[in-house]
Amino acid sequence: MKEDSALIKKLLVVTIIIFVITISIIGFVGIYTKNLNKMSNLIPDYNFSSEFEGVREYQFSLDNSESEKEMYIDKDGNISGEVKKDDSSTSSGVEVSVEGDANAETNNGTDIEGYTRETRTIKANEDSVLTLDSYKKSKSIIEKRLEDSKVEEYSIRLDEVTGNLVVELADNENAAFFENLIESQGEFKIIDSQTGLELMNNKHVDSASAVYDNSNGSYTVYLQIKFNKDGAKILNEMSEKYIEKEVEKKSEETTNTTENTNTTEVADGAEDTNTTESESDTSSEEPETEISYIEIQMDGTTLMKTYFGEDKLNGTISIPLSSNITESKDLVNSLKSASAISTLLNEGKLPNKYSLKNDDFLKSTIIDEDINNIKIAFAVAIITLSVALLMKFGLNGLIGAILNVGYLAIVSIAIRYTNVVITISSIITSVLIIALNFVFIYNFLSKLKNDKKASVNFSDTIKSLYITLVPILIVAIVYTFMSNATITGIGMILFWGLMVHILYSLIFVRSVYVLNDK
């Protein structure tokens, strides 16, 4: 019976070691499959910072364009929208009700009561926003946009004289997306589709978010906008005006008169004339349906043209941006686009309008040879530590060396799947993680050499080690939530190193040595 139990324990030890070796191969080599006639690794690549990959430098200048436009001007001289040009696709004869008492029947190209129409020169950046305060506010809003969008690395430089901006971003597949996030002014409008009169704008928005629902096996992505108190009031007014309604068509009366005269000569020489007149035929058509539309616009682009139904709004509208989505990849991309628009709305409109002047790639000073040298240095360090354990502790040292490599492999996988940004500082921090596990295994095997009770020695070793590491764990957690990419990278390396160490030691290291205990 004892022999059977000992055999089972040995088999379990061998199984664990084989599993650890397999994990080590996956972590350091990868899993390759054939994809489009080439082999690709299923394990994600490391997310290197711009220190390694280089940066994309965008130079934005103030937009100095201007154009002549016919605008609605209110009684205070403020612009209230651009006059809508004649569009045969829109309805006419619409009664409009917005803030104030601007109620009127309008057709395309006619005046609206309470407003005058003037042709004005509209500048992309009016003189009133060509100030240092506006430049600084624009820079601050862009920084918040990038932070909301989880941009790992960026830097923004403002020329306080010209107002121009230089933005540096990591050169990756998201660079173009972030470029658009910077360049967009974020001007939100709801306008009367028939006239062009502005009904709502950014000042009426409280918050926005990207949401989705699933029906009939496909997804629809929405931009959900919640309005503030004033905006909700206007929205309710609009919901009563911009609807589908019946209007009476003018009756058309048609009178058909047919006069038939038959003259017959009679005996006394008189004429007998018979005149027949048909009755009037009057007909009127049934009432017809007419729809008053609004347009929801973002930076001059119409997101949706719609009207209101009977549903209660509660100060919120949902704009469908993508529908009939069946692939998860398409859903992620659609949510990403909707989230970008919600970010623009949440952080507010830029006081200044920018245009991209130049786009350059700045190559990193760290070349591929330097990265290879770093990899070689880590490999040499791990091999050296493994040999030291083997020479010091024999078979237990060999097992310890295998377990040490397995731990580092799991940490590397965790770092890649959690998209930790690898910086020079985080690489230096990785040395601490390697040292941590080596010291733990070395101390444990030293105690095990003198006292064969593995379970007791394991508990004593891990307790003494983690009492000294509590401050480092607290620092790691704090650093993880910092906005600076370098500090976050250090925090994430420490955090995953410690978390994996606790679980890995309890599951694998303890199990192997306790099972192998005599």
N, C-alpha and C positions, 0 to 999 in steps of 0.2 A: 504493500500500500504506500509506504514511504517512497519507494523507488518510483512508483507511478506519479506521485505528487511532485517529486523532484523533476521528472521528465516533462511534466506539463509546464512547470515553471520555466524550465530551460527553453521549451518551445515558445512560450509567451515572450521571453526575453529576446529570442531570435526574431520573432515576428515584429516586435517593437523596433528592433535595430534595423531590420529590413525596411520597415515603413519609414523610419527616420532617414535612411540612406536614399530612399525613393523621393522623399520630400526635398532632400538636399539637391538631388539631380534636377528636380523641377525648378527649385528656387534659383539655382546658379546656371543651369543650362537652358531649361524651358521645355515646353511641349510643342512640337512642330507638326503641322498638318499641311497638306498640299492645298493651295488656294490659287486659282488662276495660273496654273503651270509653275508655281513657285512655292517654296516652303515658307510658312509664316508661323510665328510664335503665338500661341494662345494666351500666354502670360503677358500682361501689359508691359510696355517699356517704362523705364524710369522717367519721371517728369523733371528734367533738368531746368534750372533757372536760366535767365538771360545771361548770367555770367559764363555759361557754357554754350548756349545756343545762339547768342547774339540778340539784338533787339531791333524792332521795327520803329523807326523814328518818323512821326507824322508832324508836319508843320502846317498849322491852321492859321489863316489870316482872316481878318474881318471882311465880310462880304460887302463890297462897295457898289453893288448893282442898284439900279433904280429904274422905275418904269412909270408911265402915265396910266392911271386907272380911274375909272368912274366909281365913286364911293358914295355910300349913304352917310350923311352928316346929321347928327341929332341937334337939338336946340341949343346945346352947350358947345357946339363946334367939334364934338368928338366923332371919330370915324366909327360907324356901326355896321360895317360890312361892305363887301364889294358888290356892285350891281351885277346881278346875274344876266348873262347874255341870253338871247332868245334860244330856247332849246325845245324842239318839237316833242321831245320825249317826256317833258314835264307837264303837269297839269296847269291850267290857268283858272282864273276866277277864284282864287284862294283867299279866304279871310285869315289874316295874320294877327296874332295877339302875342306880344312880348312884354318886357318890362316897360312900365310907363303906360301911356294910353295910346299906343300906336296900333289902332284898329283901322283896317282899311281893306277894301277890295282892290286887289292888284292883278295886273297882267304883266308878263315879261315886258320890260321896257317902259313901264309907267311908274309914276311917283307913289310913295307911301305916305299916308298922313302922319305928320309929326317928324318927317325926315325930308331933307333936301338932297339933291344929287349934284355932286361936284366932281370935276376931273382934277385929280391931285397927283403930284409927283410922290410916289411911295418909295422910300429908301429901305433897303434891307436892314441898315442900321441908321436910325434917325440920330440927329445931332445930340439929342437928350441922353442917349445911352453911350456916347463916346466919352466915358469918364472912367477914372481909375476904380471907383466903387463898383461900376457895372462890370468891368473886366475881372475884378476879384470875385464878384458874385458868380459870374459865369464859370470861373475856374473852380470855385467851391462846389457848384452844382455838378460839374463834370466829375469831380473827385467822388462825390456821393453816388453818382450813377455807376461808376466803375466798382466802388465798394459793394453796392447792392448787387451787382452782377458777378460778384466773387472773383474779380480779377486778381490773380496772385501777385503780379508785379506790374508796377507802372510808376512813372514819374511825370510830373507836369511842370513846365517852366513858363512863366508869364512875362512877357515884355510889357512893363508897366507904362511905357510911352506909347507904343503902337497898339497894344491890346492883343497882339498875336500870341499864339500858344504853340509850344513844342511838347509833344506827348510821346513818351517812349513806352512801348508795350512788348511783351515777349512775342517772339515770332513763332506763332503756331496757327493751327487751323481756325482759331477764334479771332485772329487779328482783324479780319475784315468786319466781323460782327461788332467788335468793340470800336472800330473806326466809325461806323455808322452811329453808334451810341453817343460818340463824342460830337459828331458833326450835326446831328439832329437838334433843332432848336426846341422841339417839344411843344409846339403851338397846337393847342386843342380847341376845336370849334364845333358847335352845332349850328347849322344855318338852315334858313328856309330854302328848300330846294327850288322853289319857284322864283324867288326874288334875289336870293343871296344875302338877305338880311341876317346879321349875326344874332343868335338867340342865347347861346351860352359859350363860355370859354374856360380857360384854366382856373380862374378865380372861383369857379363854382364846383370844382372837383375836390372831394375830400380824400379819396384813396382809390387805388385801382389794383387789380390782381388778375392773374391768369388762372382760369379754371377749365375743367372739361367734364363731360358726361359720356356715358356709354349707353347706346340704345341700338337694338337690332344688330348687334355684333360689330358696330363701328363707333368711332369716337368723334366728338365735335369739341373743338377748342374755342373758348370764349374769352373775350376781354371784358371783365366785369368792372364797371365804374360806379362807385358810390359817391353821391353828391352831398355837399354840405347843406345847411338849412336853407340858404337862399336858392341854391341850385335845385333842391328838392321841390321847392315852391314853384319855380319856373317850369320844372319838368312836369308837374301836375297840370299846370296851365296848358302846356304844349300837348299833353295827352288828351285834352278835350278839343283841341283845334286840329291837330294833324292826325286825322282819322279817315276812314272810309265812310262816306255819307251819301244819302240820296238827295239829288237836286231836281227840281221840277224844270222840265224843258218847256219853253214857250209853246202854247197851243197854236196850231196852224189851221185857220178856217178856210175851207175851200168851197166856193159856191159855183155850181155849174147850172147855168140857165140856158135852156133850149127853147127856142120860140118857133113853133110850127104854125104857119098861117095857110089855111086852105080857103081859097076864094071860089065860091060857087055862084053862078048867075041863076037868078030865080025868075019866075014869070013876070012879076011886077017891075023888073029891072033893077031891084036892089041887090046889094052884095051881102052875102052871109059869110062873115069872117070868123073862123074858130082859132083861137090862140091858146096853145098849151104851154105852160111854164113848169119846168121841173123844180122839185123842192131842193133847198140848199143842203149840201152834204158836208157836214162839219165833223172832223175827227181830231183827236188829240192823242199823243203818244204817252206811254207809261213813263214815270220818273226814271232818270238814269243815275248811275253811280259815279261819284267823283272822289278821288283820293288826294289828300294834301300830304306831301312828303317833307321830311327833314333829311339833311345829310350830316353825318358825323365824320369830321375830318381831323387828320393829324398831319401837321406840316404841309397842308394843302392837298394831301391825298385823301380821297374819300374812302373811309373804312366800310361805311354802310349807308345805303339810302333806304329809308323805311318810313313807316307810319305807325300809329299806336292802335292797339286793340283794346279789349276789355279787361285785360289782366292788370292787377294792381302793381304799381311800380315800386312803392316804398322807398323812393329816392335812389333807386338803383336801376341801371340798365345793363344788359348783357349783349355784347356784340359778337356774333359768330365770325371767327376769322378763318377757320378751316373745318371742313366737315367730311364725312365718309372716310375717316382715317381707319385703316385696318392694320397697319404695320407699326410696331412699337417705336421703330426708328423715326418714322414720320411724326408720330405723336410727340416724341421728345423734341424734334425740331420745331414743330408748331407751337408747343408750349414755350420753347425758348424765344421765339419771335413775339409771342403774346406777352411774355415776361419783360421783354425789352421795352415794349410800348408802355406797360404798366410802370416800369421804372421811370420812363420819361415823365409820365403823369404824376407820379408820387414825389419826384424831386423838383418838379416845376419847370416852367419855361425859362430858357436862357435869355438874359437881357440882351445879349448880343447874338448875331447870326454869323457863323463861321463857314468858311469853305476850305477844302483841302488844297494846299498850295504845293506841297512836296511830300513824297513818301520814299524814304531811304531805308536800306537794311544796313545796320552797323554790325559788322562781324565781331565775334568774341575774340578776345586776346588769348583765350585758352583753346588750344588746338587739339585735334583728336589724339595726337601723341601724348599730350599731357593727361588726358582721360585714361588712356591705356596704361600709363605709368601709375596712376592712382589705383587702377584695378590690380595691377601686378603687385603693388605695395600691400594691398589688403590680402591678396592670396599668399604672399610670403609670410605675412604676420600670422595668418590662420594656420598655415603649415608649421611654422616655428612653434606656436603654442601647442599644437597637436603632438609634435615630436617631444616637446618638454613633458607633457602629461604621460606619454607612453614610457619615456625613460624613467620617470619618477615613480609611477604607480603600476607599471606592467599592464596586465589585461584590463584592470579597472581603468587605467589611464587611457587605453585604446578606446574603451567604451565611452569614456568621458569626452575624448576627442571627437568621436562620431556624434555624440549628443550636442557638443558645442557647435559643430558645423550645421547640424539640423536646426538649432535655435536661430543661428544667423540667417539661414535660408528662409525660415518662416517670417522673420522680421522683414527681410527684403521683399517677400511676397506681400505682406501687409502694407508696406510703404508704397508699393506700386498700385495695389488695388484701392488704396485710400487717396491716391493722387497727391502724395506729399511732394512738395517742391524741393528738389535737391540743390542746395547751395554749397559754397565752399565751407561756410560755417557749419552746416548740418553734416557734411562729410567729416569734419573734425569731431563733431559730437558723436558720430558713429564709432569713433575710437573708444569713447567712454562705454558704449554699449558692449563692444567686444571685450573690453577689460572687465566689465561687470560680470558677464557670464563666466569668463575664465577664472576670476577670483572666487566666484561662488563654487564652481566645480573643484577647483584646487583645494579650497578650505574643506569642502565636504569629503573629498578623497583623503585628505590628510587625517581627518578625524576617523574616517572609516578604516584607515590603515592601522590605527592604534586600538580601535574598538570596533568589532565586527557588526554591531547593531546598527544597521543602515537607517531604519526608521527614526530612531532617536537622534542620530547624528544629523539626519536631514532636517528635522524640525529645529534643532539648535542652530544649525548653519543659516537656514533661511530667516529665522527670527532675528539673529544678530545682524545679518546683512541688511534687512529691510528697515530696521530701526534707524540705521545710519542713512538710509536712502529716502526717508519720508520727506525731508526738505527738498530733495531733487524732484520727487514726484509732484509736489505742490508747484514748484517752479515750472515743471513740464506742462501741467494743466493750465497755468496762467499764460504761459507763452503760446500755447496752442490757439488761444482765442485772440491773439494780437493781430492787428491788421497788416503789420509789416511782414513781408514774405520771408525775409531772412530769419526773423525771430520766430515766426510760426513754424518754419522748417526745423529749427532747433527743438522747439517744443514738441512737435509731432514725432521726431526721431526718438526723443527721450520717452515720450508717452507710450509709443508702440513698443519700444525696447523693454520698458518696465512691465507693461501689461502682458506681453507675450512671455516674458521671463517668468512671471508668477504662474501663469497657466501651464506653460511648457514644463517648468520644473515639477509642478505637482502631478502632472499627467504622465510625463515620460521619464524624467530623471529619477524621481522617487520610485516609480514602478519598476524600472530596470534593476536598480540596486537592491530594493527590498525583495524582489523575486529572486535575485541572485544571491541573497543573503543565506549563509549556511546556518 
